[in-house]
């Protein structure tokens, strides 16, 4: 999925959802559509989808929204799959997290949404432990 915006320095901003995040987003949209057909007007799925869509809207305007992880904390899977050199985390509703990276060329800026995690999944990938 692609969403366009324009950066403050004139380069177009593209927001792309890729890999597992794209699959999860498509599934979430499908679930929310089904809930709508059943007359469900409020659910955790709908809250999460609104949170993701809000984050996408912000990323069209602000390349560096959220918390940037130190380079040493970037999981190898992102480096290997996407050649990630920077990684950002956005907190979503219900303790979910959106993980993205920023890539730039002379022509455009691309925010790649790499994953969306629930809290235990996020803790596992980033090796955080409960106290």
Phi and psi restraints in degrees (value plus and minus 20) as a CYANA .aco file:
   2 UNK   PHI    -147.6  -107.6
   2 UNK   PSI     116.1   156.1
   3 UNK   PHI    -152.8  -112.8
   3 UNK   PSI     113.2   153.2
   4 UNK   PHI    -124.7   -84.7
   4 UNK   PSI     128.5   168.5
   5 UNK   PHI    -170.6  -130.6
   5 UNK   PSI    -187.8  -147.8
   6 UNK   PHI    -157.6  -117.6
   6 UNK   PSI     112.3   152.3
   7 UNK   PHI     -95.6   -55.6
   7 UNK   PSI     144.5   184.5
   8 UNK   PHI     -86.1   -46.1
   8 UNK   PSI     -38.9     1.1
   9 UNK   PHI    -122.7   -82.7
   9 UNK   PSI      -1.2    38.8
  10 UNK   PHI      73.3   113.3
  10 UNK   PSI     -34.9     5.1
  11 UNK   PHI     -97.5   -57.5
  11 UNK   PSI     120.3   160.3
  12 UNK   PHI     -85.0   -45.0
  12 UNK   PSI     125.1   165.1
  13 UNK   PHI    -129.1   -89.1
  13 UNK   PSI     107.2   147.2
  14 UNK   PHI    -130.7   -90.7
  14 UNK   PSI     115.8   155.8
  15 UNK   PHI    -131.1   -91.1
  15 UNK   PSI     100.1   140.1
  16 UNK   PHI    -139.9   -99.9
  16 UNK   PSI     118.3   158.3
  17 UNK   PHI    -123.3   -83.3
  17 UNK   PSI     104.6   144.6
  18 UNK   PHI    -145.8  -105.8
  18 UNK   PSI     144.3   184.3
  19 UNK   PHI      34.6    74.6
  19 UNK   PSI    -154.0  -114.0
  20 UNK   PHI     -81.5   -41.5
  20 UNK   PSI     -54.1   -14.1
  21 UNK   PHI     -83.8   -43.8
  21 UNK   PSI     -59.0   -19.0
  22 UNK   PHI     -84.5   -44.5
  22 UNK   PSI     -62.8   -22.8
  23 UNK   PHI     -83.9   -43.9
  23 UNK   PSI     -66.0   -26.0
  24 UNK   PHI     -84.2   -44.2
  24 UNK   PSI     -60.0   -20.0
  25 UNK   PHI     -84.6   -44.6
  25 UNK   PSI     -65.9   -25.9
  26 UNK   PHI     -80.9   -40.9
  26 UNK   PSI     -61.5   -21.5
  27 UNK   PHI     -85.3   -45.3
  27 UNK   PSI     -61.3   -21.3
  28 UNK   PHI     -84.0   -44.0
  28 UNK   PSI     -62.0   -22.0
  29 UNK   PHI     -80.0   -40.0
  29 UNK   PSI     -63.8   -23.8
  30 UNK   PHI     -82.2   -42.2
  30 UNK   PSI     -64.3   -24.3
  31 UNK   PHI     -82.0   -42.0
  31 UNK   PSI     -64.3   -24.3
  32 UNK   PHI     -85.4   -45.4
  32 UNK   PSI     -59.0   -19.0
  33 UNK   PHI     -81.2   -41.2
  33 UNK   PSI     -63.5   -23.5
  34 UNK   PHI     -84.0   -44.0
  34 UNK   PSI     -61.0   -21.0
  35 UNK   PHI     -80.7   -40.7
  35 UNK   PSI     -61.1   -21.1
  36 UNK   PHI     -81.3   -41.3
  36 UNK   PSI     -61.5   -21.5
  37 UNK   PHI     -83.6   -43.6
  37 UNK   PSI     -50.0   -10.0
  38 UNK   PHI    -106.8   -66.8
  38 UNK   PSI     -19.6    20.4
  39 UNK   PHI      63.7   103.7
  39 UNK   PSI      -9.7    30.3
  40 UNK   PHI     -97.9   -57.9
  40 UNK   PSI      99.2   139.2
  41 UNK   PHI    -121.9   -81.9
  41 UNK   PSI     -32.6     7.4
  42 UNK   PHI    -169.1  -129.1
  42 UNK   PSI     105.9   145.9
  43 UNK   PHI    -174.7  -134.7
  43 UNK   PSI     147.5   187.5
  44 UNK   PHI     -83.4   -43.4
  44 UNK   PSI     -56.3   -16.3
  45 UNK   PHI     -80.8   -40.8
  45 UNK   PSI     -63.9   -23.9
  46 UNK   PHI     -86.9   -46.9
  46 UNK   PSI     -59.2   -19.2
  47 UNK   PHI     -82.6   -42.6
  47 UNK   PSI     -65.3   -25.3
  48 UNK   PHI     -84.0   -44.0
  48 UNK   PSI     -64.3   -24.3
  49 UNK   PHI     -80.7   -40.7
  49 UNK   PSI     -64.1   -24.1
  50 UNK   PHI     -80.5   -40.5
  50 UNK   PSI     -59.6   -19.6
  51 UNK   PHI     -82.9   -42.9
  51 UNK   PSI     -62.8   -22.8
  52 UNK   PHI     -85.2   -45.2
  52 UNK   PSI     -65.2   -25.2
  53 UNK   PHI     -85.4   -45.4
  53 UNK   PSI     -55.6   -15.6
  54 UNK   PHI     -84.4   -44.4
  54 UNK   PSI     -63.2   -23.2
  55 UNK   PHI     -82.1   -42.1
  55 UNK   PSI     -60.7   -20.7
  56 UNK   PHI     -81.2   -41.2
  56 UNK   PSI     -63.1   -23.1
  57 UNK   PHI     -80.9   -40.9
  57 UNK   PSI     -61.7   -21.7
  58 UNK   PHI     -86.0   -46.0
  58 UNK   PSI     -60.9   -20.9
  59 UNK   PHI     -85.6   -45.6
  59 UNK   PSI     -44.0    -4.0
  60 UNK   PHI     -87.7   -47.7
  60 UNK   PSI     -42.9    -2.9
  61 UNK   PHI    -129.1   -89.1
  61 UNK   PSI     -49.3    -9.3
  62 UNK   PHI    -150.4  -110.4
  62 UNK   PSI      84.0   124.0
  63 UNK   PHI     -79.9   -39.9
  63 UNK   PSI     -52.2   -12.2
  64 UNK   PHI    -137.5   -97.5
  64 UNK   PSI      29.5    69.5
  65 UNK   PHI    -103.3   -63.3
  65 UNK   PSI     121.0   161.0
  66 UNK   PHI      83.2   123.2
  66 UNK   PSI    -176.1  -136.1
  67 UNK   PHI    -131.6   -91.6
  67 UNK   PSI     105.9   145.9
  68 UNK   PHI    -107.1   -67.1
  68 UNK   PSI     109.6   149.6
  69 UNK   PHI    -101.0   -61.0
  69 UNK   PSI     125.0   165.0
  70 UNK   PHI     -80.5   -40.5
  70 UNK   PSI     126.6   166.6
  71 UNK   PHI     -74.0   -34.0
  71 UNK   PSI     -56.5   -16.5
  72 UNK   PHI     -87.7   -47.7
  72 UNK   PSI     -35.4     4.6
  73 UNK   PHI    -115.7   -75.7
  73 UNK   PSI     -21.2    18.8
  74 UNK   PHI     -92.0   -52.0
  74 UNK   PSI      99.8   139.8
  75 UNK   PHI     -80.7   -40.7
  75 UNK   PSI     122.8   162.8
  76 UNK   PHI     -76.6   -36.6
  76 UNK   PSI     -52.2   -12.2
  77 UNK   PHI     -79.2   -39.2
  77 UNK   PSI     -55.5   -15.5
  78 UNK   PHI     -93.8   -53.8
  78 UNK   PSI     -56.4   -16.4
  79 UNK   PHI     -85.1   -45.1
  79 UNK   PSI     -65.5   -25.5
  80 UNK   PHI     -89.8   -49.8
  80 UNK   PSI     -63.8   -23.8
  81 UNK   PHI     -97.9   -57.9
  81 UNK   PSI     -58.2   -18.2
  82 UNK   PHI    -146.2  -106.2
  82 UNK   PSI     -13.4    26.6
  83 UNK   PHI      33.1    73.1
  83 UNK   PSI      25.8    65.8
  84 UNK   PHI     -92.9   -52.9
  84 UNK   PSI     114.0   154.0
  85 UNK   PHI    -138.2   -98.2
  85 UNK   PSI     -29.7    10.3
  86 UNK   PHI    -166.8  -126.8
  86 UNK   PSI     128.8   168.8
  87 UNK   PHI    -162.3  -122.3
  87 UNK   PSI     113.6   153.6
  88 UNK   PHI    -143.2  -103.2
  88 UNK   PSI     128.5   168.5
  89 UNK   PHI    -143.4  -103.4
  89 UNK   PSI     113.2   153.2
  90 UNK   PHI    -137.0   -97.0
  90 UNK   PSI     109.5   149.5
  91 UNK   PHI     -98.3   -58.3
  91 UNK   PSI     110.6   150.6
  92 UNK   PHI    -129.1   -89.1
  92 UNK   PSI     149.7   189.7
  93 UNK   PHI     -79.3   -39.3
  93 UNK   PSI     138.0   178.0
  94 UNK   PHI      43.8    83.8
  94 UNK   PSI       8.4    48.4
  95 UNK   PHI      45.9    85.9
  95 UNK   PSI       4.4    44.4
  96 UNK   PHI    -107.5   -67.5
  96 UNK   PSI     142.2   182.2
  97 UNK   PHI    -152.7  -112.7
  97 UNK   PSI     122.4   162.4
  98 UNK   PHI    -129.6   -89.6
  98 UNK   PSI     110.6   150.6
  99 UNK   PHI    -132.1   -92.1
  99 UNK   PSI     107.9   147.9
 100 UNK   PHI    -164.3  -124.3
 100 UNK   PSI     144.6   184.6
 101 UNK   PHI    -150.0  -110.0
 101 UNK   PSI     139.7   179.7
 102 UNK   PHI    -133.9   -93.9
 102 UNK   PSI     107.8   147.8
 103 UNK   PHI    -143.7  -103.7
 103 UNK   PSI     126.3   166.3
 104 UNK   PHI    -158.4  -118.4
 104 UNK   PSI     124.7   164.7
 105 UNK   PHI    -144.9  -104.9
 105 UNK   PSI    -199.2  -159.2
 106 UNK   PHI     -86.2   -46.2
 106 UNK   PSI     -40.6    -0.6
 107 UNK   PHI    -122.1   -82.1
 107 UNK   PSI     -55.3   -15.3
 108 UNK   PHI    -169.3  -129.3
 108 UNK   PSI     145.9   185.9
 109 UNK   PHI    -138.3   -98.3
 109 UNK   PSI     115.3   155.3
 110 UNK   PHI    -143.8  -103.8
 110 UNK   PSI     105.2   145.2
 111 UNK   PHI    -117.4   -77.4
 111 UNK   PSI      96.1   136.1
 112 UNK   PHI    -119.6   -79.6
 112 UNK   PSI      96.1   136.1
 113 UNK   PHI    -102.3   -62.3
 113 UNK   PSI      97.6   137.6
 114 UNK   PHI    -116.7   -76.7
 114 UNK   PSI     -58.1   -18.1
 115 UNK   PHI    -175.6  -135.6
 115 UNK   PSI     138.1   178.1
 116 UNK   PHI    -151.2  -111.2
 116 UNK   PSI     103.5   143.5
 117 UNK   PHI    -142.4  -102.4
 117 UNK   PSI     126.0   166.0
 118 UNK   PHI     -97.3   -57.3
 118 UNK   PSI     152.5   192.5
 119 UNK   PHI     -80.7   -40.7
 119 UNK   PSI     -67.9   -27.9
 120 UNK   PHI     -83.4   -43.4
 120 UNK   PSI     -57.5   -17.5
 121 UNK   PHI     -84.3   -44.3
 121 UNK   PSI     -62.3   -22.3
 122 UNK   PHI     -82.4   -42.4
 122 UNK   PSI     -67.1   -27.1
 123 UNK   PHI     -78.9   -38.9
 123 UNK   PSI     -58.8   -18.8
 124 UNK   PHI     -86.4   -46.4
 124 UNK   PSI     -66.4   -26.4
 125 UNK   PHI     -87.0   -47.0
 125 UNK   PSI     -58.7   -18.7
 126 UNK   PHI    -117.6   -77.6
 126 UNK   PSI     -11.7    28.3
 127 UNK   PHI      39.3    79.3
 127 UNK   PSI      18.6    58.6
 128 UNK   PHI    -108.1   -68.1
 128 UNK   PSI     122.7   162.7
 129 UNK   PHI    -137.0   -97.0
 129 UNK   PSI     128.1   168.1
 130 UNK   PHI     -89.2   -49.2
 130 UNK   PSI     125.7   165.7
